[in-house]
Amino acid sequence: MTDIDADAGAPDLAAEPPGIRILAQFVRDFSFENPRAPDALRAGAVQPQIDLGVEMNARGRDDGLYEVDLKLSARASRDDGPLFVVELLYGGVFQIGGVSAEDLEPVLLIECPRYLFPFARRIIADITSEGGYPPFLLDPIDFAGVYAARKNEEGQIGHA
């Protein structure tokens, strides 16, 4: 999930108020497939089934900053096959201050993706629109719920 050494250079929490600064945002990897265009673009067809995927990862850097990746994937299909597949790996470089070691992972995997999500959502909406479909607007994501489910899954694997 994370590659973070929370004890290295731990800040004096009394001297520094909690804070998150986004220093950079970027597309790390991006793919859009539209294998059945233009036939799949006809109006009046049956609504497609949409499968979504969400992943978050974070890692510490040598300069004391953190890289956070938000991977979003969407696959739209009908009974006769896929309509489109989009995968986006959107990243950010964050400066985190005034956060205790035990709170660092949740900040990186819940709060930081919340900052990245609106930009990633817009990229997906734009590319599906450019692909000939109505803009695909992802619903807001409960990153705390995704994080909790992932931690629960890791706990079950560890106790199996």
Protein Blocks (a to p, Z undefined) as FASTA:
>chain_A
ZZcdfkgopacfklpccddddfbdcdfbdcdddfkbcklmpghiacdddddddddddddd
fkopacdddddddddddfkbcfbdcddddddddddehiafklmmmmmmmmmmmmmmmmmm
mmmmmmmmmnopacdddddddfklmmmmmmmmmmmmmmZZ
